[in-house]
Amino acid sequence: MTRILGIDPGSIVTGYGIIDIGARGESAVDWGCIHAQAEDWPTRLKIIYDGIGAVVAEHQPDEVAIESAFMHRNAASALKLGQARAAALCAVFAVAGGVAEYAPRAVKLAVVGTGAASKEQVQHMIKALLKLDSAPPSDAADALAVALCHSHGRQTRTLLAAAGVRRGGRRRRR
């Protein structure tokens, strides 16, 4: 069994989702949102850091996947998102399996089938794929989608390695 923590970083709301991968496939363990609505910026970053740290301590993930930053039209917003992302990353550095990053479009493509999917479509697919009774909040659904994206990519990398294909798509010489 492998446990994956998915993170959807945000400067106000950071979503997290934990999935287990076992013989019967993927299942949701926990999900939620860390609300960092403090007045000052350093306190917001500490809330994100402490919140993700608590999730790591409670669930002991084997691997972590995080949505990569994308360029906003507003440089100040992009900078804040990058700092929020860094606070979340600092909280997971002790996880043995390392951290994988996925672009937002790649996550949506892996879960919905189109990189231009809406938040509602992601929520719907997360509910269906993980057989949940109700759709999680959008930030938590996005985090679960990041974890699923990592799970699917992980399976592909394992199959390619077994076939002797190395990075770049070339077969290894034997």
BELKARA-V950260 format. One line per field, one symbol per residue. ss: DSSP state (H for helix, E for strand, L for the rest). A space follows every 10 residues. Layout:
ss: ???
//
This chain:
ss: LEEEEEEELL LLEEEEEEEE EELLEEEEEE EEEEELLLLL HHHHHHHHHH HHHHHHHHHL LLEEEEELLL LLLLHHHHHH HHHHHHHHHH LLLLLLLLEE EELHHHHHHH HLLLLLLLHH HHHHHHHHHL LLLLLLLHHH HHHHHHHHHH HHHHHHHHHH HHLLELLLLL ELLL
//
